[in-house]
Amino acid sequence: MLSRSARHQTRITQAIFLGTLACLGLGGCAGYHVGNATLYQADIQTVYVPMFESASFRRNLAEWLTEAVVKEIELKTPFKVVSTPDADSILTGRITTVNKHVLVENSYGDPRQIEVDLRVEVRWVDRRSNAILRQQSVPLAPDMAQVTSTAPFTPEVGQSVATAQQQAIRRTAEQIVALMEVPW
């Protein structure tokens, strides 16, 4: 059993603790924000993503990449993808290179492991001010960012070029959406 003075001291300590919590709650944590919305620009709510272009002769890659980017934006950002060019911003892209490289050959010269290489140029523009929202220091025009992704596959275990392309497209879409984050 606590003495009267010990109970009084406990109540004073609790009151100070609760008062401190209330002050912190009203203070707003000095302007800090939490959640994924703080990683992205607050003045952009909508993004228009037209069909990506492709310099490759491989069919459907531009469509698959556009679909993957749209899904990734909807999943990981607070932005809403719209189907009209009247959006707050426009994200365009162009597949510049799709290559296959043999990584490992067997003793007969047959490929055992192959890698698919996918390169994309991306541009994200604020439609209201025509300001470029994302720049990357790469040896391109200053308003373009280049994204590269690779995906290995092994034909002997049932993998194909299509599965490797899908993996490279998914990785590329993740990188493109990561470019939309506000720099620290």
N, CA and C atoms as a LAMMPS dump frame, in Angstrom:
ITEM: TIMESTEP
0
ITEM: NUMBER OF ATOMS
552
ITEM: BOX BOUNDS ff ff ff
-5.0000000000000000e+02 5.0000000000000000e+02
-5.0000000000000000e+02 5.0000000000000000e+02
-5.0000000000000000e+02 5.0000000000000000e+02
ITEM: ATOMS id mol type element x y z
1 1 1 N 0.829 -1.164 0
2 1 2 C 0 0 0
3 1 3 C 0.886 1.244 0
4 2 1 N 0.588 2.166 -0.879
5 2 2 C 1.37 3.395 -0.99
6 2 3 C 0.926 4.408 0.057
7 3 1 N 1.879 5.158 0.527
8 3 2 C 1.542 6.215 1.473
9 3 3 C 0.845 7.356 0.748
10 4 1 N 0.262 8.219 1.535
11 4 2 C -0.485 9.331 0.965
12 4 3 C 0.412 10.231 0.116
13 5 1 N 1.6 10.506 0.538
14 5 2 C 2.523 11.363 -0.231
15 5 3 C 2.988 10.676 -1.518
16 6 1 N 3.155 9.339 -1.504
17 6 2 C 3.566 8.6 -2.715
18 6 3 C 2.443 8.62 -3.745
19 7 1 N 1.184 8.483 -3.298
20 7 2 C 0.048 8.551 -4.222
21 7 3 C -0.071 9.948 -4.816
22 8 1 N 0.146 10.938 -4.001
23 8 2 C 0.093 12.322 -4.466
24 8 3 C 1.189 12.564 -5.525
25 9 1 N 2.382 12.069 -5.279
26 9 2 C 3.499 12.215 -6.225
27 9 3 C 3.18 11.489 -7.535
28 10 1 N 2.571 10.306 -7.486
29 10 2 C 2.191 9.538 -8.684
30 10 3 C 1.169 10.311 -9.506
31 11 1 N 0.184 10.921 -8.846
32 11 2 C -0.826 11.705 -9.562
33 11 3 C -0.21 12.926 -10.23
34 12 1 N 0.716 13.567 -9.564
35 12 2 C 1.387 14.729 -10.163
36 12 3 C 2.191 14.299 -11.392
37 13 1 N 2.895 13.187 -11.303
38 13 2 C 3.672 12.677 -12.435
39 13 3 C 2.753 12.336 -13.605
40 14 1 N 1.634 11.69 -13.333
41 14 2 C 0.678 11.358 -14.398
42 14 3 C 0.103 12.616 -15.034
43 15 1 N -0.211 13.617 -14.23
44 15 2 C -0.766 14.864 -14.761
45 15 3 C 0.251 15.567 -15.657
46 16 1 N 1.516 15.574 -15.255
47 16 2 C 2.565 16.201 -16.08
48 16 3 C 2.712 15.439 -17.396
49 17 1 N 2.694 14.112 -17.329
50 17 2 C 2.827 13.289 -18.528
51 17 3 C 1.669 13.537 -19.497
52 18 1 N 0.441 13.545 -18.991
53 18 2 C -0.731 13.781 -19.842
54 18 3 C -0.728 15.197 -20.406
55 19 1 N -0.298 16.163 -19.618
56 19 2 C -0.204 17.539 -20.11
57 19 3 C 0.824 17.664 -21.229
58 20 1 N 1.951 16.979 -21.086
59 20 2 C 2.978 16.996 -22.134
60 20 3 C 2.452 16.374 -23.419
61 21 1 N 1.745 15.242 -23.295
62 21 2 C 1.161 14.601 -24.482
63 21 3 C 0.158 15.519 -25.179
64 22 1 N -0.658 16.205 -24.404
65 22 2 C -1.648 17.12 -24.983
66 22 3 C -0.958 18.258 -25.726
67 23 1 N 0.109 18.799 -25.148
68 23 2 C 0.839 19.888 -25.813
69 23 3 C 1.459 19.423 -27.124
70 24 1 N 2.019 18.211 -27.121
71 24 2 C 2.609 17.673 -28.352
72 24 3 C 1.536 17.437 -29.407
73 25 1 N 0.391 16.937 -28.97
74 25 2 C -0.697 16.689 -29.911
75 25 3 C -1.215 17.96 -30.531
76 26 1 N -1.327 19.031 -29.756
77 26 2 C -1.801 20.305 -30.282
78 26 3 C -0.732 21.011 -31.099
79 27 1 N 0.521 20.735 -30.803
80 27 2 C 1.631 21.39 -31.502
81 27 3 C 1.828 20.902 -32.919
82 28 1 N 1.35 19.728 -33.259
83 28 2 C 1.445 19.235 -34.626
84 28 3 C 2.801 18.665 -34.988
85 29 1 N 3.597 18.31 -34.04
86 29 2 C 4.883 17.652 -34.276
87 29 3 C 5.798 18.471 -35.158
88 30 1 N 5.81 19.768 -35.017
89 30 2 C 6.761 20.675 -35.675
90 30 3 C 6.727 20.58 -37.195
91 31 1 N 5.567 20.339 -37.802
92 31 2 C 5.445 20.352 -39.252
93 31 3 C 5.78 19.041 -39.951
94 32 1 N 6.088 17.995 -39.227
95 32 2 C 6.381 16.701 -39.834
96 32 3 C 5.087 16.003 -40.207
97 33 1 N 5.153 15.231 -41.27
98 33 2 C 4.003 14.455 -41.725
99 33 3 C 4.427 13.003 -41.83
100 34 1 N 3.461 12.12 -41.756
101 34 2 C 3.755 10.698 -41.876
102 34 3 C 2.873 10.091 -42.95
103 35 1 N 3.297 8.935 -43.46
104 35 2 C 2.542 8.226 -44.483
105 35 3 C 3.159 8.411 -45.85
106 36 1 N 2.668 7.608 -46.829
107 36 2 C 3.255 7.666 -48.165
108 36 3 C 2.884 8.931 -48.922
109 37 1 N 1.851 9.636 -48.502
110 37 2 C 1.456 10.867 -49.187
111 37 3 C 2.535 11.939 -49.075
112 38 1 N 3.359 11.866 -48.042
113 38 2 C 4.419 12.866 -47.872
114 38 3 C 5.582 12.647 -48.819
115 39 1 N 5.626 11.507 -49.479
116 39 2 C 6.698 11.231 -50.434
117 39 3 C 6.43 11.873 -51.794
118 40 1 N 5.226 12.375 -51.987
119 40 2 C 4.813 12.875 -53.293
120 40 3 C 4.339 14.32 -53.186
121 41 1 N 4.334 15.012 -54.312
122 41 2 C 3.945 16.42 -54.33
123 41 3 C 2.467 16.57 -53.992
124 42 1 N 2.182 17.478 -53.081
125 42 2 C 0.81 17.658 -52.61
126 42 3 C -0.069 18.385 -53.624
127 43 1 N 0.527 19.199 -54.501
128 43 2 C -0.279 19.965 -55.451
129 43 3 C -0.654 19.164 -56.697
130 44 1 N -0.209 17.932 -56.802
131 44 2 C -0.565 17.06 -57.924
132 44 3 C -1.537 16.003 -57.408
133 45 1 N -2.71 15.944 -58.02
134 45 2 C -3.676 14.923 -57.638
135 45 3 C -3.914 13.9 -58.749
136 46 1 N -3.806 14.339 -60.013
137 46 2 C -4.119 13.442 -61.126
138 46 3 C -2.946 13.348 -62.089
139 47 1 N -2.823 12.175 -62.709
140 47 2 C -1.757 11.907 -63.677
141 47 3 C -2.394 11.275 -64.91
142 48 1 N -2.027 11.782 -66.07
143 48 2 C -2.448 11.183 -67.336
144 48 3 C -1.27 10.389 -67.879
145 49 1 N -1.494 9.115 -68.176
146 49 2 C -0.435 8.252 -68.7
147 49 3 C -0.877 7.753 -70.077
148 50 1 N -0.442 8.436 -71.153
149 50 2 C -0.777 7.926 -72.482
150 50 3 C 0.025 6.656 -72.769
151 51 1 N -0.39 5.934 -73.79
152 51 2 C 0.301 4.704 -74.161
153 51 3 C 1.769 5.005 -74.44
154 52 1 N 2.657 4.257 -73.813
155 52 2 C 4.084 4.438 -74.046
156 52 3 C 4.404 4.094 -75.498
157 53 1 N 5.428 4.742 -76.018
158 53 2 C 5.897 4.449 -77.364
159 53 3 C 6.963 3.37 -77.276
160 54 1 N 7.277 2.775 -78.43
161 54 2 C 8.3 1.736 -78.433
162 54 3 C 9.099 1.793 -79.72
163 55 1 N 10.419 1.75 -79.577
164 55 2 C 11.304 1.665 -80.728
165 55 3 C 11.64 0.209 -81.033
166 56 1 N 11.065 -0.702 -80.273
167 56 2 C 11.332 -2.123 -80.434
168 56 3 C 10.294 -2.753 -81.358
169 57 1 N 10.691 -3.83 -82.003
170 57 2 C 9.753 -4.558 -82.845
171 57 3 C 9.039 -5.67 -82.066
172 58 1 N 9.353 -5.823 -80.799
173 58 2 C 8.682 -6.823 -79.971
174 58 3 C 7.269 -6.337 -79.658
175 59 1 N 6.309 -7.192 -79.914
176 59 2 C 4.904 -6.815 -79.787
177 59 3 C 4.473 -6.693 -78.338
178 60 1 N 3.567 -5.766 -78.09
179 60 2 C 2.84 -5.588 -76.831
180 60 3 C 3.676 -5.085 -75.658
181 61 1 N 4.953 -4.849 -75.82
182 61 2 C 5.762 -4.389 -74.694
183 61 3 C 5.309 -3.016 -74.201
184 62 1 N 5.024 -2.101 -75.109
185 62 2 C 4.596 -0.759 -74.707
186 62 3 C 3.262 -0.823 -73.96
187 63 1 N 2.348 -1.659 -74.422
188 63 2 C 1.059 -1.799 -73.752
189 63 3 C 1.236 -2.396 -72.36
190 64 1 N 2.064 -3.446 -72.24
191 64 2 C 2.301 -4.079 -70.949
192 64 3 C 2.952 -3.104 -69.974
193 65 1 N 3.928 -2.341 -70.465
194 65 2 C 4.615 -1.396 -69.586
195 65 3 C 3.669 -0.284 -69.134
196 66 1 N 2.85 0.244 -70.037
197 66 2 C 1.888 1.283 -69.68
198 66 3 C 0.929 0.764 -68.606
199 67 1 N 0.423 -0.433 -68.805
200 67 2 C -0.492 -1.031 -67.824
201 67 3 C 0.195 -1.221 -66.473
202 68 1 N 1.439 -1.684 -66.478
203 68 2 C 2.175 -1.896 -65.226
204 68 3 C 2.429 -0.575 -64.5
205 69 1 N 2.753 0.481 -65.249
206 69 2 C 3.003 1.789 -64.639
207 69 3 C 1.715 2.34 -64.026
208 70 1 N 0.609 2.23 -64.733
209 70 2 C -0.676 2.718 -64.218
210 70 3 C -1.044 1.982 -62.929
211 71 1 N -0.896 0.66 -62.923
212 71 2 C -1.208 -0.118 -61.726
213 71 3 C -0.294 0.273 -60.57
214 72 1 N 0.969 0.492 -60.851
215 72 2 C 1.937 0.852 -59.812
216 72 3 C 1.634 2.239 -59.237
217 73 1 N 1.241 3.185 -60.09
218 73 2 C 0.867 4.524 -59.616
219 73 3 C -0.345 4.435 -58.704
220 74 1 N -1.365 3.701 -59.124
221 74 2 C -2.581 3.561 -58.325
222 74 3 C -2.297 2.849 -57.003
223 75 1 N -1.359 1.909 -57.012
224 75 2 C -1.083 1.113 -55.827
225 75 3 C -0.219 1.843 -54.805
226 76 1 N 0.795 2.569 -55.264
227 76 2 C 1.807 3.09 -54.348
228 76 3 C 1.8 4.6 -54.147
229 77 1 N 1.007 5.34 -54.892
230 77 2 C 1.023 6.794 -54.759
231 77 3 C -0.381 7.303 -54.413
232 78 1 N -0.47 8.545 -53.951
233 78 2 C -1.791 9.128 -53.709
234 78 3 C -2.42 9.69 -54.986
235 79 1 N -1.72 9.591 -56.119
236 79 2 C -2.212 10.14 -57.375
237 79 3 C -3.303 9.254 -57.961
238 80 1 N -4.212 9.886 -58.696
239 80 2 C -5.266 9.183 -59.419
240 80 3 C -4.931 9.244 -60.9
241 81 1 N -4.878 8.094 -61.555
242 81 2 C -4.62 8.054 -62.992
243 81 3 C -5.938 8.288 -63.712
244 82 1 N -5.929 9.269 -64.63
245 82 2 C -7.139 9.618 -65.376
246 82 3 C -6.902 9.381 -66.864
247 83 1 N -7.98 9.311 -67.611
248 83 2 C -7.872 9.009 -69.037
249 83 3 C -7.98 10.242 -69.918
250 84 1 N -7.819 11.401 -69.338
251 84 2 C -7.914 12.633 -70.11
252 84 3 C -6.632 13.443 -69.976
253 85 1 N -6.204 14.112 -71.036
254 85 2 C -4.997 14.936 -70.955
255 85 3 C -5.169 16.193 -70.108
256 86 1 N -6.362 16.43 -69.543
257 86 2 C -6.603 17.593 -68.694
258 86 3 C -6.14 17.369 -67.257
259 87 1 N -5.363 16.342 -67.01
260 87 2 C -4.89 16.033 -65.66
261 87 3 C -3.883 17.077 -65.188
262 88 1 N -3.544 17.015 -63.89
263 88 2 C -2.55 17.931 -63.337
264 88 3 C -1.167 17.707 -63.93
265 89 1 N -0.849 16.446 -64.248
266 89 2 C 0.467 16.124 -64.803
267 89 3 C 0.336 15.032 -65.853
268 90 1 N 1.381 14.934 -66.678
269 90 2 C 1.393 13.943 -67.75
270 90 3 C 2.699 13.165 -67.657
271 91 1 N 2.594 11.834 -67.637
272 91 2 C 3.75 10.951 -67.598
273 91 3 C 3.845 10.223 -68.932
274 92 1 N 4.889 10.509 -69.696
275 92 2 C 5.075 9.856 -70.99
276 92 3 C 6.33 9.002 -70.939
277 93 1 N 6.378 8.012 -71.806
278 93 2 C 7.538 7.137 -71.845
279 93 3 C 7.736 6.54 -73.217
280 94 1 N 8.963 6.096 -73.454
281 94 2 C 9.325 5.489 -74.739
282 94 3 C 10.325 4.379 -74.486
283 95 1 N 10.002 3.173 -74.911
284 95 2 C 10.939 2.056 -74.807
285 95 3 C 11.986 2.255 -75.893
286 96 1 N 13.234 2.411 -75.494
287 96 2 C 14.298 2.67 -76.469
288 96 3 C 15.052 1.411 -76.857
289 97 1 N 15.19 0.471 -75.931
290 97 2 C 15.987 -0.726 -76.207
291 97 3 C 15.383 -1.94 -75.516
292 98 1 N 15.332 -3.041 -76.25
293 98 2 C 15.01 -4.343 -75.676
294 98 3 C 16.029 -5.315 -76.247
295 99 1 N 16.875 -5.852 -75.375
296 99 2 C 17.929 -6.768 -75.823
297 99 3 C 17.866 -8.076 -75.051
298 100 1 N 18.413 -9.11 -75.676
299 100 2 C 18.618 -10.398 -75.02
300 100 3 C 20.113 -10.679 -75.044
301 101 1 N 20.658 -11.098 -73.896
302 101 2 C 22.076 -11.432 -73.797
303 101 3 C 22.21 -12.833 -73.226
304 102 1 N 23.084 -13.632 -73.825
305 102 2 C 23.375 -14.951 -73.275
306 102 3 C 24.383 -14.773 -72.147
307 103 1 N 24.019 -15.244 -70.956
308 103 2 C 24.898 -15.14 -69.8
309 103 3 C 25.75 -16.399 -69.623
310 104 1 N 25.121 -17.559 -69.81
311 104 2 C 25.809 -18.83 -69.603
312 104 3 C 25.452 -19.77 -70.75
313 105 1 N 26.461 -20.436 -71.31
314 105 2 C 26.251 -21.448 -72.353
315 105 3 C 26.673 -22.809 -71.823
316 106 1 N 26.054 -23.882 -72.367
317 106 2 C 26.52 -25.219 -72.006
318 106 3 C 27.697 -25.6 -72.905
319 107 1 N 28.177 -26.807 -72.788
320 107 2 C 29.376 -27.211 -73.54
321 107 3 C 29.123 -27.31 -75.046
322 108 1 N 27.86 -27.323 -75.467
323 108 2 C 27.522 -27.371 -76.898
324 108 3 C 27.227 -26.002 -77.489
325 109 1 N 27.348 -24.978 -76.692
326 109 2 C 27.095 -23.622 -77.17
327 109 3 C 25.637 -23.197 -77.074
328 110 1 N 24.791 -24.032 -76.448
329 110 2 C 23.386 -23.677 -76.273
330 110 3 C 23.253 -22.744 -75.066
331 111 1 N 22.357 -21.77 -75.135
332 111 2 C 22.197 -20.859 -74.001
333 111 3 C 21.545 -21.563 -72.811
334 112 1 N 22.135 -21.415 -71.643
335 112 2 C 21.568 -21.974 -70.414
336 112 3 C 20.922 -20.899 -69.572
337 113 1 N 21.474 -19.707 -69.592
338 113 2 C 20.85 -18.593 -68.89
339 113 3 C 20.968 -17.357 -69.77
340 114 1 N 19.851 -16.645 -69.898
341 114 2 C 19.756 -15.487 -70.789
342 114 3 C 19.217 -14.323 -69.972
343 115 1 N 19.532 -13.111 -70.391
344 115 2 C 19.066 -11.925 -69.687
345 115 3 C 18.348 -11.005 -70.678
346 116 1 N 17.214 -10.471 -70.25
347 116 2 C 16.483 -9.485 -71.045
348 116 3 C 16.797 -8.114 -70.465
349 117 1 N 17.148 -7.174 -71.333
350 117 2 C 17.513 -5.813 -70.934
351 117 3 C 16.474 -4.864 -71.528
352 118 1 N 15.863 -4.047 -70.681
353 118 2 C 14.808 -3.12 -71.102
354 118 3 C 15.206 -1.715 -70.691
355 119 1 N 15.217 -0.775 -71.624
356 119 2 C 15.556 0.625 -71.347
357 119 3 C 14.399 1.509 -71.798
358 120 1 N 14.06 2.466 -70.914
359 120 2 C 12.918 3.329 -71.165
360 120 3 C 13.295 4.766 -70.837
361 121 1 N 12.885 5.701 -71.681
362 121 2 C 12.998 7.133 -71.394
363 121 3 C 11.651 7.606 -70.865
364 122 1 N 11.688 8.362 -69.776
365 122 2 C 10.463 8.795 -69.12
366 122 3 C 10.508 10.3 -68.91
367 123 1 N 9.335 10.931 -69.05
368 123 2 C 9.215 12.369 -68.823
369 123 3 C 7.92 12.624 -68.063
370 124 1 N 8.01 13.36 -66.933
371 124 2 C 6.844 13.686 -66.128
372 124 3 C 6.745 15.198 -66.042
373 125 1 N 5.645 15.766 -66.553
374 125 2 C 5.495 17.214 -66.684
375 125 3 C 4.237 17.683 -65.958
376 126 1 N 4.372 18.804 -65.241
377 126 2 C 3.221 19.472 -64.636
378 126 3 C 2.506 20.203 -65.76
379 127 1 N 1.31 19.787 -66.097
380 127 2 C 0.595 20.342 -67.25
381 127 3 C 0.204 21.799 -67.032
382 128 1 N -0.036 22.203 -65.809
383 128 2 C -0.484 23.559 -65.534
384 128 3 C 0.621 24.586 -65.771
385 129 1 N 1.863 24.242 -65.41
386 129 2 C 2.958 25.21 -65.557
387 129 3 C 3.992 24.781 -66.587
388 130 1 N 3.826 23.604 -67.179
389 130 2 C 4.796 23.008 -68.098
390 130 3 C 6.159 22.811 -67.45
391 131 1 N 6.206 22.792 -66.14
392 131 2 C 7.457 22.532 -65.429
393 131 3 C 7.711 21.036 -65.418
394 132 1 N 8.961 20.682 -65.594
395 132 2 C 9.337 19.278 -65.548
396 132 3 C 9.419 18.892 -64.078
397 133 1 N 8.637 17.889 -63.692
398 133 2 C 8.561 17.512 -62.286
399 133 3 C 9.696 16.583 -61.883
400 134 1 N 10.231 15.862 -62.813
401 134 2 C 11.286 14.919 -62.449
402 134 3 C 12.395 14.973 -63.465
403 135 1 N 13.594 15.205 -62.971
404 135 2 C 14.779 15.178 -63.82
405 135 3 C 15.75 14.183 -63.232
406 136 1 N 16.495 13.574 -64.074
407 136 2 C 17.499 12.626 -63.637
408 136 3 C 18.803 13.019 -64.3
409 137 1 N 19.894 12.989 -63.56
410 137 2 C 21.167 13.354 -64.164
411 137 3 C 21.709 12.16 -64.939
412 138 1 N 21.309 12.091 -66.179
413 138 2 C 21.748 11.038 -67.092
414 138 3 C 22.177 11.716 -68.378
415 139 1 N 22.949 11.046 -69.203
416 139 2 C 23.4 11.676 -70.442
417 139 3 C 22.314 11.742 -71.509
418 140 1 N 21.212 12.406 -71.185
419 140 2 C 20.095 12.621 -72.102
420 140 3 C 19.748 14.093 -72.08
421 141 1 N 18.701 14.434 -72.798
422 141 2 C 18.182 15.795 -72.687
423 141 3 C 17.786 16.019 -71.236
424 142 1 N 17.874 17.247 -70.715
425 142 2 C 17.643 17.464 -69.288
426 142 3 C 16.219 17.169 -68.831
427 143 1 N 15.279 17.051 -69.748
428 143 2 C 13.906 16.796 -69.337
429 143 3 C 13.533 15.319 -69.407
430 144 1 N 14.506 14.465 -69.631
431 144 2 C 14.237 13.036 -69.733
432 144 3 C 14.977 12.285 -68.645
433 145 1 N 14.4 11.2 -68.198
434 145 2 C 15.066 10.278 -67.28
435 145 3 C 15.083 8.92 -67.961
436 146 1 N 16.173 8.206 -67.827
437 146 2 C 16.269 6.893 -68.441
438 146 3 C 16.229 5.836 -67.346
439 147 1 N 15.388 4.835 -67.551
440 147 2 C 15.222 3.75 -66.598
441 147 3 C 15.651 2.465 -67.288
442 148 1 N 16.452 1.664 -66.588
443 148 2 C 16.94 0.402 -67.134
444 148 3 C 16.613 -0.719 -66.175
445 149 1 N 16.197 -1.852 -66.716
446 149 2 C 15.9 -3.009 -65.894
447 149 3 C 16.301 -4.265 -66.643
448 150 1 N 16.781 -5.24 -65.905
449 150 2 C 17.134 -6.523 -66.505
450 150 3 C 16.429 -7.636 -65.748
451 151 1 N 16.252 -8.775 -66.441
452 151 2 C 15.641 -9.948 -65.818
453 151 3 C 16.249 -11.197 -66.445
454 152 1 N 16.893 -12.038 -65.645
455 152 2 C 17.45 -13.28 -66.188
456 152 3 C 16.369 -14.351 -66.299
457 153 1 N 16.579 -15.31 -67.211
458 153 2 C 15.691 -16.458 -67.283
459 153 3 C 16.482 -17.666 -67.75
460 154 1 N 15.998 -18.838 -67.362
461 154 2 C 16.659 -20.09 -67.678
462 154 3 C 15.684 -20.978 -68.442
463 155 1 N 15.911 -21.181 -69.741
464 155 2 C 14.968 -21.976 -70.536
465 155 3 C 14.832 -23.419 -70.062
466 156 1 N 15.891 -23.986 -69.501
467 156 2 C 15.858 -25.39 -69.112
468 156 3 C 14.902 -25.671 -67.954
469 157 1 N 14.552 -24.649 -67.184
470 157 2 C 13.615 -24.869 -66.081
471 157 3 C 12.226 -24.327 -66.399
472 158 1 N 11.963 -24.088 -67.665
473 158 2 C 10.63 -23.705 -68.087
474 158 3 C 10.379 -22.219 -68.213
475 159 1 N 11.373 -21.404 -67.95
476 159 2 C 11.185 -19.966 -68.111
477 159 3 C 11.329 -19.609 -69.586
478 160 1 N 10.728 -18.479 -69.962
479 160 2 C 10.752 -18.063 -71.36
480 160 3 C 11.086 -16.581 -71.449
481 161 1 N 11.235 -16.113 -72.681
482 161 2 C 11.482 -14.694 -72.905
483 161 3 C 10.298 -13.884 -72.376
484 162 1 N 9.098 -14.405 -72.542
485 162 2 C 7.901 -13.685 -72.08
486 162 3 C 7.916 -13.496 -70.566
487 163 1 N 8.306 -14.519 -69.811
488 163 2 C 8.346 -14.369 -68.354
489 163 3 C 9.428 -13.377 -67.935
490 164 1 N 10.552 -13.399 -68.621
491 164 2 C 11.627 -12.448 -68.313
492 164 3 C 11.202 -11.027 -68.672
493 165 1 N 10.508 -10.86 -69.795
494 165 2 C 10.031 -9.532 -70.179
495 165 3 C 9.033 -9.009 -69.151
496 166 1 N 8.136 -9.857 -68.668
497 166 2 C 7.166 -9.436 -67.655
498 166 3 C 7.874 -9.009 -66.372
499 167 1 N 8.91 -9.735 -65.982
500 167 2 C 9.658 -9.379 -64.785
501 167 3 C 10.396 -8.056 -64.989
502 168 1 N 11.001 -7.868 -66.153
503 168 2 C 11.691 -6.609 -66.447
504 168 3 C 10.705 -5.448 -66.493
505 169 1 N 9.523 -5.666 -67.041
506 169 2 C 8.494 -4.619 -67.106
507 169 3 C 8.038 -4.238 -65.697
508 170 1 N 7.829 -5.222 -64.836
509 170 2 C 7.412 -4.942 -63.461
510 170 3 C 8.483 -4.134 -62.726
511 171 1 N 9.747 -4.518 -62.886
512 171 2 C 10.837 -3.781 -62.239
513 171 3 C 10.955 -2.363 -62.79
514 172 1 N 10.782 -2.216 -64.092
515 172 2 C 10.857 -0.894 -64.713
516 172 3 C 9.722 -0.005 -64.22
517 173 1 N 8.51 -0.548 -64.127
518 173 2 C 7.363 0.224 -63.63
519 173 3 C 7.615 0.691 -62.203
520 174 1 N 8.195 -0.163 -61.369
521 174 2 C 8.516 0.231 -59.995
522 174 3 C 9.52 1.382 -59.983
523 175 1 N 10.525 1.325 -60.857
524 175 2 C 11.524 2.392 -60.923
525 175 3 C 10.917 3.698 -61.421
526 176 1 N 10.016 3.618 -62.395
527 176 2 C 9.374 4.821 -62.933
528 176 3 C 8.547 5.502 -61.849
529 177 1 N 7.776 4.736 -61.101
530 177 2 C 6.96 5.317 -60.039
531 177 3 C 7.852 5.858 -58.922
532 178 1 N 8.972 5.229 -58.663
533 178 2 C 9.915 5.745 -57.663
534 178 3 C 10.473 7.105 -58.077
535 179 1 N 10.57 7.362 -59.386
536 179 2 C 11.019 8.673 -59.866
537 179 3 C 10.027 9.781 -59.526
538 180 1 N 8.773 9.412 -59.27
539 180 2 C 7.735 10.396 -58.968
540 180 3 C 7.801 10.898 -57.531
541 181 1 N 8.649 10.28 -56.702
542 181 2 C 8.796 10.738 -55.315
543 181 3 C 9.503 12.083 -55.268
544 182 1 N 9.161 12.852 -54.252
545 182 2 C 9.813 14.154 -54.042
546 182 3 C 11.23 13.883 -53.542
547 183 1 N 12.241 14.533 -54.124
548 183 2 C 13.598 14.33 -53.625
549 183 3 C 13.744 14.868 -52.21
550 184 1 N 14.601 14.263 -51.427
551 184 2 C 14.798 14.651 -50.026
552 184 3 C 15.52 15.92 -49.942
